[in-house]
Amino acid sequence: MYQTPAPLLWTFDTQRNNKRNLVRGAVFRRAAAVKTLLKTIHSDLNISTMWLLIFLVWLIIWAGGTYWYLFGKPSPFSLESVRPPGPREFDQKKRDKVIKQGFSLDKVPQNLDVIVIGSGIGGLSAGATLAKAGKRVLVLEQHDQAGGCCHTYIEKGFEFDVGLHYIGQLHENSLLRIIFDQLSEGQLEFQELNQHFDTIQIGLGDEKREYTIFSGKTEMKAHLMKQFPDETEAIETFFKIMKVSAKKTHYLATLKLIPQWVSLFLLKSGIANLVSPVFRLSGTCATDLVNTLTSNKDLHVIFSYLFYGVPPKDSSILINALLVHHYKRGAYYPKGGASEIAFHIIRTIQKYGGNCLVRAPVSQILVNEKGAAYGVKVRKGQEEVEVHAPVVVSNCGIFTTFQKLLPPEIQVKHDIQERLNMMKHGRGSFLVFSGFDGTEEELGLVSTNFWLFKNNDMDKSMEDFFALSKEEAPDNIPMMFITMPSSKDPEAKIRHPGKSCMTILTMVKYEWFEEWKDTVVRKRGDEYHDYKMRFANNLFDWACTLFPKIKDKLVFQDVATPLTNMHYLGAQRGAMYSAEHNLDRFHAEAVARNRCNTPVKNLYISGQDVFSCGIAGALHGGLLCASTVLDHIVYIDLLILKKKLKRRKARELAQLAKKKLQ
């Protein structure tokens, strides 16, 4: 029998072993690959789980932090702090102890938390909010009376308002009314004016046209449509713009409260425009927009009649629409006069351990070597005294703050100059205060305000007027505003029986009066007096065409030029509305950059330069400032209060209805 040779058997065994080893190796390699794959998958799962956990932790922290920021801090406001109004204080000496308390170091509260420079409504609203939040606040005022544009002055038995002529949006449970109630703790009372609150006259002589503005949720639009029956579509569209502007303006305010990089990201990415058209409206030229609505030039004037020194072509449609909307639910005037506002808000600040001192001109904001504000220098006679606090709020305007009060080495810094370059100086204001012997009934005076325009082209008339020489200007005034404070305040008859007063206002160029800037108030010389009286006489004569009986009853007249406003109000270049409210300022990105905090740590800006002009605008500037200082949005607290008040009102109405059924 044939047998396989041994060497060949060895070869076969070797080949068999090799094949077995190859198979075994392949199996091991595959097993290793699977094992590696499983490890990789497991590792990836661990990494994914880890990132998911990190994201969830971040989300929880963000949500918690946001909740704490919005709701976690105690509210400075409460329903319990509001009490029924007390009796009006008519004793001027007692009032002066509050609004005319002179500066001295012994009156400065100990352990100050905040110093506020300027006692206008922007400074007082910020100060009172911070005081109610537990901060010890000192308000310093350079004039001899607190209140800024909310102060009144009495001369020869006549009382004149300086800057507050009427306020809107003070109907029951409105946000602005709730704010005033909280700041004064319920002590401010307001008189609602007649439904016909404004009259607009356009043209002179036989070409004069007169239009009337009514308040009312539906009446304002309906009454305007009656006067312009062929322009119903234009009016309808403008009122839609008013509605959007009023309902969504808080989005613009929010840009100032959230981190700036977030605001700019939302704007630059276009996300903000998807959320609301208000961001586009704020940067839309008023003239351009109304030109798309109508060619009626008289209606153009009505859409922009509440002038503030900026022609419609340079102003924001949003601001002009907001100003008209402001009075839609009624126009109001403080009972007891404009000085009641300062009187009661200062008492709130004092109640919580603070104070307001006048004749306290701040000469410098103190800044340490680390670039942080820590107090102010106050001129007291020939000396300067220092008052220290960890927070300084300036309510005296961005130009005065950055160009006059900061140390020179801080003024020249790039970020300071960058903020200044965002703003322009506003137009100066010119006012004529006239006092008459006689009651409003005898003189034919009314609570309605009058806005007079020589023609219906506001852009051209304002441009032409401000281009005039100093000598030409007094005889070519294109527009003016007339208000009768004695006819608005029902208590004026008690304080000043048998007397009436009128305030006339127009806008002028500071440069026309600049040559007398270094003279002393009330001692500026005959040339200055004669020049300002040319303006005053022309304005008064124009007013006499509406109220002919006042001419023979005039017994007192005082005139305020931009230089007067600089002296008494501390208004830079006499601009009562502070920095110019032009279109560039209201582009959404500019709104986001112009905020309350400044390049100087612990220094904050309040008032009209924060958001918008007027009493309401300055007040909101104060609340935005307080929100920034506290790192807490106080508007959320106010909105919560508003909901509580609405629920309380609903319960009261339900109980009343139930009683009627019984």
C-alpha positions as CSV (number, residue, x, y, z in Angstrom):
1,M,0.0,0.0,0.0
2,Y,1.2,3.4,-1.0
3,Q,2.2,5.8,1.9
4,T,2.6,9.5,1.7
5,P,6.2,10.5,2.2
6,A,6.9,12.1,5.6
7,P,8.1,15.5,4.1
8,L,4.9,15.8,2.1
9,L,2.8,15.1,5.2
10,W,4.7,17.8,7.0
11,T,3.9,20.2,4.1
12,F,0.2,19.3,4.2
13,D,0.0,19.8,8.0
14,T,1.8,23.1,7.7
15,Q,-0.6,24.4,5.0
16,R,-3.5,23.2,7.1
17,N,-2.1,25.0,10.2
18,N,-1.4,28.1,8.2
19,K,-5.0,28.2,6.9
20,R,-6.3,27.7,10.4
21,N,-4.0,30.4,11.7
22,L,-5.2,32.8,8.9
23,V,-8.8,32.1,9.7
24,R,-8.1,32.5,13.4
25,G,-6.2,35.8,12.8
26,A,-9.0,37.1,10.6
27,V,-11.5,36.3,13.3
28,F,-9.4,38.0,16.0
29,R,-8.8,41.0,13.8
30,R,-12.5,41.3,13.1
31,A,-13.3,40.8,16.8
32,A,-10.7,43.5,17.6
33,A,-12.2,45.8,14.9
34,V,-15.7,45.2,16.4
35,K,-14.3,45.8,19.8
36,T,-12.6,49.0,18.7
37,L,-15.8,50.1,16.9
38,L,-17.8,49.4,20.1
39,K,-15.3,51.4,22.1
40,T,-15.5,54.3,19.6
41,I,-19.3,54.2,19.7
42,H,-19.2,54.1,23.4
43,S,-16.7,56.9,23.5
44,D,-18.8,59.0,21.1
45,L,-21.9,58.3,23.1
46,N,-20.0,59.4,26.2
47,I,-18.9,62.6,24.5
48,S,-22.4,63.3,23.1
49,T,-23.8,62.6,26.6
50,M,-21.2,64.8,28.1
51,W,-22.0,67.7,25.7
52,L,-25.7,67.2,26.2
53,L,-25.2,67.4,30.0
54,I,-23.1,70.5,29.6
55,F,-25.8,72.1,27.4
56,L,-28.5,71.1,29.9
57,V,-26.5,72.5,32.8
58,W,-25.8,75.7,30.8
59,L,-29.5,76.0,29.9
60,I,-30.5,75.5,33.5
61,I,-28.0,78.1,34.7
62,W,-29.1,80.6,31.9
63,A,-32.8,80.0,32.7
64,G,-32.1,80.4,36.4
65,G,-30.0,83.5,35.9
66,T,-32.6,85.0,33.6
67,Y,-35.3,84.3,36.1
68,W,-33.3,85.8,38.9
69,Y,-32.5,88.9,36.8
70,L,-36.1,89.4,35.9
71,F,-37.9,88.3,39.0
72,G,-35.4,87.3,41.7
73,K,-34.7,90.7,43.1
74,P,-37.1,92.5,45.4
75,S,-39.3,95.1,43.6
76,P,-38.9,98.7,44.7
77,F,-42.6,99.2,44.0
78,S,-45.7,98.0,45.8
79,L,-49.4,98.6,46.0
80,E,-49.1,99.2,49.7
81,S,-46.8,102.2,49.3
82,V,-49.6,104.2,47.5
83,R,-51.8,106.1,49.9
84,P,-54.7,108.5,49.4
85,P,-53.6,112.0,48.5
86,G,-53.1,114.3,51.5
87,P,-54.3,118.0,51.6
88,R,-52.5,120.3,49.3
89,E,-49.7,122.3,50.9
90,F,-50.2,125.9,50.2
91,D,-47.8,127.3,52.7
92,Q,-44.9,128.4,50.6
93,K,-42.4,128.3,53.5
94,K,-43.2,124.7,54.1
95,R,-42.9,123.9,50.4
96,D,-39.5,125.7,50.3
97,K,-38.2,123.4,53.0
98,V,-38.5,120.6,50.5
99,I,-37.8,122.1,47.1
100,K,-35.4,124.9,48.2
101,Q,-33.3,123.3,50.9
102,G,-29.8,124.7,50.5
103,F,-26.6,122.6,50.3
104,S,-24.4,122.2,53.4
105,L,-22.4,119.2,54.4
106,D,-24.4,118.6,57.6
107,K,-27.5,118.0,55.4
108,V,-25.7,115.3,53.3
109,P,-27.0,111.8,54.5
110,Q,-24.3,109.5,55.9
111,N,-23.2,106.3,54.0
112,L,-24.5,107.5,50.6
113,D,-25.1,104.9,47.9
114,V,-25.9,107.2,45.0
115,I,-25.3,110.8,44.0
116,V,-27.7,112.2,41.4
117,I,-26.6,115.4,39.6
118,G,-29.6,117.4,38.5
119,S,-33.2,117.5,39.9
120,G,-35.1,117.4,36.7
121,I,-37.7,114.6,36.4
122,G,-35.1,112.2,35.0
123,G,-32.9,112.6,38.1
124,L,-35.8,112.6,40.5
125,S,-37.4,109.4,39.0
126,A,-34.0,107.6,39.0
127,G,-33.4,108.8,42.6
128,A,-36.8,107.9,43.9
129,T,-36.7,104.4,42.3
130,L,-33.2,103.7,43.8
131,A,-34.3,105.1,47.2
132,K,-37.4,102.7,47.2
133,A,-35.0,99.9,46.3
134,G,-33.0,100.6,49.5
135,K,-30.3,102.9,48.3
136,R,-29.5,106.1,50.2
137,V,-29.7,108.9,47.6
138,L,-28.5,112.5,47.4
139,V,-29.8,114.7,44.6
140,L,-27.8,117.9,43.9
141,E,-29.3,120.8,42.1
142,Q,-27.3,123.9,40.9
143,H,-30.4,126.2,40.8
144,D,-32.1,127.6,44.0
145,Q,-35.2,125.4,43.4
146,A,-35.5,121.7,42.6
147,G,-37.5,120.3,39.7
148,G,-35.6,121.3,36.5
149,C,-38.2,121.7,33.7
150,C,-40.9,120.7,36.3
151,H,-40.3,123.7,38.5
152,T,-42.5,126.8,38.5
153,Y,-41.5,130.3,39.5
154,I,-43.6,133.1,41.1
155,E,-43.1,136.7,40.2
156,K,-45.4,139.7,41.0
157,G,-48.1,137.3,42.1
158,F,-48.0,135.2,38.9
159,E,-47.0,131.6,38.7
160,F,-45.4,130.2,35.5
161,D,-44.6,126.7,34.5
162,V,-41.2,126.5,32.9
163,G,-41.2,123.3,30.9
164,L,-44.3,121.2,31.8
165,H,-47.3,122.3,29.7
166,Y,-49.3,119.1,29.6
167,I,-48.8,115.3,30.0
168,G,-50.6,112.4,28.3
169,Q,-51.2,108.7,29.1
170,L,-52.3,109.4,32.7
171,H,-55.7,107.6,32.5
172,E,-56.6,105.1,35.2
173,N,-54.2,102.2,35.5
174,S,-52.0,103.4,32.6
175,L,-48.3,102.6,33.0
176,L,-47.3,106.3,33.3
177,R,-49.9,106.9,35.9
178,I,-48.7,103.9,37.9
179,I,-45.2,105.2,37.7
180,F,-46.2,108.7,39.1
181,D,-48.2,107.0,41.8
182,Q,-45.2,104.9,42.9
183,L,-42.7,107.7,42.8
184,S,-45.0,110.1,44.8
185,E,-46.6,107.3,46.7
186,G,-50.0,108.4,45.6
187,Q,-49.7,112.1,46.4
188,L,-49.8,113.5,42.8
189,E,-53.1,114.4,41.4
190,F,-53.8,115.4,37.8
191,Q,-56.6,117.4,36.2
192,E,-57.8,116.1,32.8
193,L,-58.0,118.9,30.3
194,N,-60.9,119.4,27.8
195,Q,-61.3,116.8,25.1
196,H,-60.3,119.6,22.7
197,F,-56.8,119.9,24.0
198,D,-54.9,121.3,21.0
199,T,-55.6,123.8,18.2
200,I,-53.4,124.1,15.2
201,Q,-53.5,127.3,13.0
202,I,-51.7,127.3,9.7
203,G,-51.2,130.5,7.7
204,L,-51.9,134.1,8.3
205,G,-54.8,136.5,7.6
206,D,-57.4,135.4,5.1
207,E,-55.3,132.2,4.3
208,K,-55.4,131.0,7.9
209,R,-56.8,127.5,8.5
210,E,-57.6,126.1,11.9
211,Y,-57.7,122.4,12.9
212,T,-58.6,121.0,16.3
213,I,-57.2,117.9,18.0
214,F,-59.5,115.8,20.2
215,S,-58.5,113.2,22.7
216,G,-60.3,109.8,22.9
217,K,-59.5,106.2,22.1
218,T,-61.6,106.5,18.9
219,E,-62.5,110.2,18.8
220,M,-59.0,111.4,17.9
221,K,-59.0,109.6,14.6
222,A,-62.7,110.2,13.8
223,H,-62.4,113.9,14.5
224,L,-59.4,114.2,12.3
225,M,-61.1,112.4,9.5
226,K,-64.1,114.8,9.7
227,Q,-61.6,117.7,9.1
228,F,-59.9,115.8,6.2
229,P,-62.7,113.8,4.6
230,D,-60.6,113.1,1.5
231,E,-57.6,111.8,3.5
232,T,-59.2,108.9,5.4
233,E,-56.7,106.3,4.1
234,A,-53.7,108.5,5.0
235,I,-55.0,109.1,8.5
236,E,-55.9,105.4,8.9
237,T,-52.3,104.4,8.0
238,F,-50.8,107.0,10.3
239,F,-52.8,105.8,13.2
240,K,-51.7,102.3,12.5
241,I,-48.1,103.5,12.7
242,M,-49.0,105.3,16.0
243,K,-50.4,102.0,17.4
244,V,-47.3,100.0,16.4
245,S,-45.0,102.7,17.8
246,A,-46.8,102.8,21.1
247,K,-47.2,99.1,21.6
248,K,-43.7,98.1,20.6
249,T,-41.6,100.9,21.8
250,H,-40.6,98.8,24.7
251,Y,-38.6,96.7,22.3
252,L,-36.4,99.7,21.6
253,A,-36.0,100.3,25.4
254,T,-35.0,96.6,25.8
255,L,-32.1,97.2,23.5
256,K,-30.6,99.4,26.2
257,L,-31.1,96.9,29.0
258,I,-29.8,93.6,27.5
259,P,-26.1,93.1,26.8
260,Q,-25.0,95.4,23.9
261,W,-23.5,92.6,21.9
262,V,-26.8,90.8,22.0
263,S,-28.7,93.9,20.9
264,L,-26.3,94.5,17.9
265,F,-26.4,90.8,16.9
266,L,-30.2,90.9,16.8
267,L,-30.2,94.1,14.7
268,K,-27.4,93.2,12.3
269,S,-28.7,89.7,11.7
270,G,-32.1,91.0,10.8
271,I,-33.8,88.9,13.6
272,A,-35.0,92.1,15.3
273,N,-36.8,93.2,12.1
274,L,-38.5,89.9,11.9
275,V,-39.9,90.4,15.4
276,S,-41.3,93.8,14.9
277,P,-41.4,96.7,12.4
278,V,-40.7,99.2,15.2
279,F,-36.9,98.8,14.6
280,R,-37.3,100.0,11.0
281,L,-39.8,102.7,11.9
282,S,-37.4,104.3,14.4
283,G,-34.9,105.0,11.7
284,T,-37.5,106.1,9.1
285,C,-37.6,109.8,8.1
286,A,-40.9,111.4,9.0
287,T,-41.1,113.5,5.8
288,D,-40.4,110.6,3.5
289,L,-43.1,108.4,5.1
290,V,-45.9,111.0,5.2
291,N,-45.1,111.9,1.6
292,T,-46.1,108.3,0.7
293,L,-49.4,108.8,2.6
294,T,-50.6,112.1,1.3
295,S,-49.7,115.2,-0.6
296,N,-51.8,117.4,1.7
297,K,-49.3,119.7,3.3
298,D,-51.7,120.8,6.1
299,L,-52.0,117.1,7.1
300,H,-48.2,116.9,7.0
301,V,-48.0,119.6,9.6
302,I,-50.6,117.8,11.8
303,F,-48.6,114.6,11.7
304,S,-45.6,116.5,13.0
305,Y,-47.0,119.5,14.8
306,L,-45.6,118.8,18.2
307,F,-42.2,120.4,17.3
308,Y,-39.1,119.9,19.4
309,G,-36.5,121.8,17.3
310,V,-36.0,119.2,14.5
311,P,-37.7,119.6,11.1
312,P,-39.7,116.5,10.0
313,K,-37.1,115.7,7.3
314,D,-34.5,115.2,10.1
315,S,-36.8,113.5,12.6
316,S,-38.0,109.9,13.2
317,I,-41.6,109.0,12.2
318,L,-41.7,106.8,15.3
319,I,-41.0,109.8,17.7
320,N,-43.5,112.0,15.9
321,A,-46.2,109.3,16.0
322,L,-45.5,108.6,19.7
323,L,-45.9,112.3,20.5
324,V,-49.4,112.4,18.9
325,H,-50.3,109.1,20.5
326,H,-49.2,110.3,23.9
327,Y,-52.4,112.4,24.1
328,K,-54.8,110.0,22.6
329,R,-56.3,108.9,25.9
330,G,-56.4,112.5,27.3
331,A,-54.2,115.5,28.2
332,Y,-53.5,116.2,31.9
333,Y,-52.0,118.9,34.1
334,P,-50.8,118.5,37.7
335,K,-53.2,119.9,40.3
336,G,-51.3,122.5,42.3
337,G,-48.9,123.2,39.4
338,A,-45.9,121.6,37.9
339,S,-43.8,122.0,41.1
340,E,-46.0,119.5,42.8
341,I,-44.1,116.8,41.0
342,A,-40.7,117.7,42.5
343,F,-42.3,118.4,45.9
344,H,-43.8,115.0,46.3
345,I,-41.0,112.9,44.7
346,I,-38.4,114.6,46.8
347,R,-40.4,113.7,49.9
348,T,-40.3,110.1,48.8
349,I,-36.5,110.2,48.5
350,Q,-36.3,111.8,52.0
351,K,-38.6,109.1,53.4
352,Y,-36.1,106.4,52.5
353,G,-33.1,108.3,54.0
354,G,-32.0,110.5,51.1
355,N,-32.2,114.2,50.4
356,C,-32.3,116.8,47.7
357,L,-30.2,119.9,48.1
358,V,-30.2,123.1,45.9
359,R,-27.6,125.8,45.3
360,A,-25.2,122.8,44.9
361,P,-23.4,123.3,41.6
362,V,-21.3,120.2,40.8
363,S,-17.9,121.3,39.4
364,Q,-16.4,117.9,38.8
365,I,-17.1,114.1,38.9
366,L,-14.4,112.4,40.9
367,V,-12.7,109.5,39.0
368,N,-10.1,107.3,40.7
369,E,-6.9,105.9,39.1
370,K,-8.8,102.8,38.0
371,G,-11.2,104.9,36.0
372,A,-14.2,104.6,38.3
373,A,-16.4,107.4,39.5
374,Y,-16.6,107.7,43.3
375,G,-18.2,111.1,44.0
376,V,-18.4,114.7,43.1
377,K,-16.9,118.1,43.9
378,V,-19.5,120.8,44.9
379,R,-18.9,124.5,44.8
380,K,-19.8,126.1,48.2
381,G,-19.0,129.8,48.0
382,Q,-15.3,130.1,47.1
383,E,-14.5,126.6,48.1
384,E,-15.1,123.1,46.7
385,V,-16.2,120.2,48.9
386,E,-16.1,116.6,48.0
387,V,-19.1,114.2,48.5
388,H,-18.4,110.5,48.0
389,A,-20.7,107.7,46.8
390,P,-20.1,104.4,44.9
391,V,-22.5,105.4,42.2
392,V,-22.9,108.7,40.4
393,V,-26.0,109.4,38.1
394,S,-25.8,112.5,35.9
395,N,-29.1,114.0,34.8
396,C,-27.5,117.2,33.4
397,G,-27.1,116.0,29.8
398,I,-24.4,114.1,28.0
399,F,-22.5,117.2,26.8
400,T,-22.3,118.8,30.2
401,T,-21.4,115.4,31.8
402,F,-18.6,114.4,29.4
403,Q,-17.3,117.8,28.4
404,K,-17.5,119.8,31.6
405,L,-17.7,117.5,34.6
406,L,-15.3,114.7,33.8
407,P,-11.6,115.3,34.5
408,P,-9.7,116.6,31.3
409,E,-7.7,113.4,31.0
410,I,-10.9,111.3,30.9
411,Q,-12.7,113.7,28.5
412,V,-10.2,113.0,25.7
413,K,-10.5,109.2,25.8
414,H,-11.7,107.5,22.6
415,D,-14.8,105.8,24.0
416,I,-15.9,109.1,25.6
417,Q,-15.5,111.0,22.3
418,E,-17.3,108.1,20.5
419,R,-20.3,108.6,22.7
420,L,-20.3,112.3,22.2
421,N,-20.1,111.9,18.4
422,M,-23.4,110.1,18.5
423,M,-25.2,113.2,19.6
424,K,-25.7,116.8,18.3
425,H,-26.5,119.9,20.3
426,G,-30.2,120.6,20.4
427,R,-31.9,123.9,19.4
428,G,-32.3,126.6,22.1
429,S,-35.7,127.5,23.5
430,F,-37.1,131.0,23.7
431,L,-40.0,131.6,26.1
432,V,-42.2,134.6,26.9
433,F,-44.0,134.6,30.3
434,S,-46.9,137.1,30.5
435,G,-49.1,138.0,33.5
436,F,-52.5,139.6,33.2
437,D,-55.0,141.3,35.6
438,G,-58.2,139.4,35.0
439,T,-59.7,136.0,35.1
440,E,-59.7,133.5,32.3
441,E,-63.4,134.2,31.7
442,E,-62.8,137.9,31.4
443,L,-59.8,137.5,29.1
444,G,-61.2,134.7,27.0
445,L,-58.4,132.3,27.9
446,V,-58.8,128.5,27.7
447,S,-57.0,125.3,28.7
448,T,-56.5,124.4,25.1
449,N,-53.0,124.8,23.7
450,F,-52.4,126.6,20.4
451,W,-49.7,125.7,17.9
452,L,-49.3,128.4,15.2
453,F,-47.5,128.0,11.9
454,K,-47.0,130.7,9.3
455,N,-47.1,128.2,6.4
456,N,-47.6,124.5,5.9
457,D,-44.0,123.6,4.9
458,M,-42.3,122.9,8.2
459,D,-39.1,121.6,6.6
460,K,-38.5,124.7,4.5
461,S,-39.7,127.2,7.1
462,M,-37.5,125.8,9.9
463,E,-34.5,125.5,7.5
464,D,-34.9,129.1,6.3
465,F,-35.4,130.4,9.8
466,F,-32.3,128.8,11.3
467,A,-30.3,130.0,8.3
468,L,-31.2,133.7,9.0
469,S,-28.7,136.2,10.4
470,K,-29.0,137.4,14.0
471,E,-30.6,140.7,12.8
472,E,-33.2,139.0,10.5
473,A,-34.4,136.3,12.9
474,P,-36.6,138.2,15.4
475,D,-38.9,139.5,12.5
476,N,-39.3,136.1,10.8
477,I,-40.4,133.6,13.5
478,P,-42.2,130.8,11.6
479,M,-44.0,129.0,14.5
480,M,-44.9,129.2,18.2
481,F,-46.7,127.4,21.0
482,I,-49.1,129.1,23.4
483,T,-50.2,127.6,26.8
484,M,-52.2,129.1,29.6
485,P,-51.2,127.3,32.9
486,S,-53.6,129.3,35.0
487,S,-56.5,127.9,32.9
488,K,-55.4,124.3,33.3
489,D,-54.9,124.1,37.1
490,P,-58.2,124.4,38.9
491,E,-56.4,125.4,42.0
492,A,-54.7,128.4,40.4
493,K,-57.7,130.6,41.2
494,I,-57.1,129.7,44.9
495,R,-53.4,130.5,44.9
496,H,-53.6,133.6,42.6
497,P,-57.1,134.9,42.5
498,G,-58.0,137.4,39.8
499,K,-54.8,136.8,37.8
500,S,-54.1,134.8,34.6
501,C,-50.9,133.9,32.9
502,M,-49.6,132.7,29.5
503,T,-46.4,131.1,28.3
504,I,-45.3,131.3,24.7
505,L,-42.5,129.1,23.3
506,T,-40.5,128.9,20.1
507,M,-37.1,127.5,19.0
508,V,-34.1,129.7,18.3
509,K,-30.4,129.4,17.5
510,Y,-28.0,129.6,20.4
511,E,-25.5,131.5,18.2
512,W,-27.9,134.5,18.0
513,F,-27.4,135.1,21.7
514,E,-23.9,133.8,22.1
515,E,-22.1,137.2,22.3
516,W,-23.7,137.7,25.7
517,K,-22.8,134.3,27.2
518,D,-20.2,135.7,29.6
519,T,-22.5,138.4,31.0
520,V,-24.4,138.0,34.3
521,V,-28.1,137.0,34.4
522,R,-30.4,140.1,34.6
523,K,-27.4,142.3,34.0
524,R,-26.6,141.5,30.4
525,G,-27.0,145.1,29.1
526,D,-29.4,147.1,27.0
527,E,-28.4,145.6,23.7
528,Y,-29.3,142.1,24.9
529,H,-32.6,143.4,26.4
530,D,-33.6,145.2,23.2
531,Y,-32.7,142.2,21.1
532,K,-34.6,139.6,23.1
533,M,-37.6,142.0,23.3
534,R,-37.8,142.1,19.5
535,F,-38.5,138.4,19.6
536,A,-40.9,138.7,22.6
537,N,-42.9,141.6,21.1
538,N,-43.4,139.8,17.8
539,L,-44.5,136.6,19.6
540,F,-46.9,138.5,21.9
541,D,-48.4,140.5,19.1
542,W,-49.0,137.2,17.2
543,A,-50.7,135.8,20.3
544,C,-52.9,138.9,20.6
545,T,-54.5,138.0,17.2
546,L,-56.0,135.0,19.0
547,F,-56.7,136.7,22.4
548,P,-57.2,140.4,21.7
549,K,-58.3,141.2,25.3
550,I,-54.9,140.3,26.8
551,K,-53.1,143.3,25.3
552,D,-54.5,145.9,27.6
553,K,-54.4,143.7,30.6
554,L,-50.7,142.9,30.5
555,V,-49.0,143.8,33.8
556,F,-46.0,141.6,33.9
557,Q,-43.7,140.1,31.2
558,D,-40.5,138.1,31.5
559,V,-38.4,136.6,28.7
560,A,-36.2,133.5,28.7
561,T,-33.5,133.1,26.0
562,P,-31.1,130.2,25.6
563,L,-28.8,132.0,28.0
564,T,-31.5,132.1,30.6
565,N,-32.1,128.4,30.2
566,M,-28.4,127.8,30.7
567,H,-28.4,129.7,33.9
568,Y,-31.5,128.4,35.6
569,L,-31.9,124.9,34.0
570,G,-28.2,124.1,33.4
571,A,-29.3,123.3,29.8
572,Q,-26.3,123.2,27.4
573,R,-26.7,126.0,24.8
574,G,-30.2,126.6,26.2
575,A,-31.6,123.4,24.8
576,M,-34.5,122.5,27.0
577,Y,-34.9,119.2,25.1
578,S,-31.2,118.4,25.7
579,A,-29.3,116.7,22.8
580,E,-31.0,116.9,19.4
581,H,-33.6,114.3,18.7
582,N,-32.6,113.8,15.1
583,L,-33.0,110.8,12.8
584,D,-29.5,109.5,13.3
585,R,-30.0,109.2,17.0
586,F,-33.1,106.9,16.5
587,H,-31.6,104.4,14.1
588,A,-32.0,101.1,16.0
589,E,-28.2,100.5,16.3
590,A,-27.7,104.0,17.7
591,V,-30.5,103.4,20.2
592,A,-28.8,100.2,21.3
593,R,-25.4,101.9,21.8
594,N,-26.8,105.0,23.6
595,R,-27.4,103.5,27.0
596,C,-27.3,104.6,30.6
597,N,-24.0,103.1,31.6
598,T,-20.9,105.0,30.4
599,P,-17.3,104.3,29.6
600,V,-16.6,105.5,33.2
601,K,-17.3,102.8,35.6
602,N,-20.0,103.6,38.2
603,L,-21.1,106.7,36.2
604,Y,-24.6,106.6,34.6
605,I,-26.7,108.9,32.4
606,S,-30.3,109.7,33.0
607,G,-33.0,111.9,31.5
608,Q,-33.9,113.0,28.0
609,D,-30.5,112.0,26.5
610,V,-31.2,108.3,27.3
611,F,-34.4,107.8,25.2
612,S,-36.6,110.7,24.1
613,C,-37.7,114.3,25.0
614,G,-40.3,115.8,27.2
615,I,-41.5,115.0,30.7
616,A,-42.5,111.4,29.9
617,G,-39.3,110.8,27.9
618,A,-37.1,112.1,30.7
619,L,-39.0,110.1,33.3
620,H,-38.5,106.9,31.3
621,G,-34.8,107.8,31.0
622,G,-34.7,107.8,34.8
623,L,-36.3,104.4,35.1
624,L,-34.0,102.9,32.5
625,C,-31.1,104.4,34.5
626,A,-32.4,102.9,37.7
627,S,-32.8,99.5,36.0
628,T,-29.2,99.7,34.9
629,V,-27.8,100.7,38.3
630,L,-29.9,98.0,40.0
631,D,-29.2,95.4,37.3
632,H,-32.9,94.7,37.5
633,I,-35.6,95.7,35.0
634,V,-38.1,97.7,37.1
635,Y,-40.6,97.8,34.2
636,I,-41.4,94.2,34.9
637,D,-42.3,95.1,38.5
638,L,-44.5,97.9,37.1
639,L,-46.2,95.6,34.6
640,I,-47.0,93.1,37.4
641,L,-48.5,96.0,39.4
642,K,-50.5,97.0,36.4
643,K,-52.0,93.5,36.2
644,K,-52.8,93.5,39.9
645,L,-54.6,96.8,39.6
646,K,-56.6,95.6,36.6
647,R,-57.7,92.5,38.5
648,R,-58.6,94.7,41.5
649,K,-60.6,97.0,39.2
650,A,-62.4,94.0,37.7
651,R,-63.4,92.7,41.1
652,E,-64.6,96.1,42.2
653,L,-66.8,96.4,39.0
654,A,-68.1,92.8,39.6
655,Q,-69.1,93.7,43.2
656,L,-70.7,96.9,42.0
657,A,-72.7,95.0,39.4
658,K,-73.7,92.4,42.0
659,K,-75.0,95.1,44.3
660,K,-77.1,96.6,41.5
661,L,-78.7,93.3,40.9
662,Q,-79.6,92.8,44.5
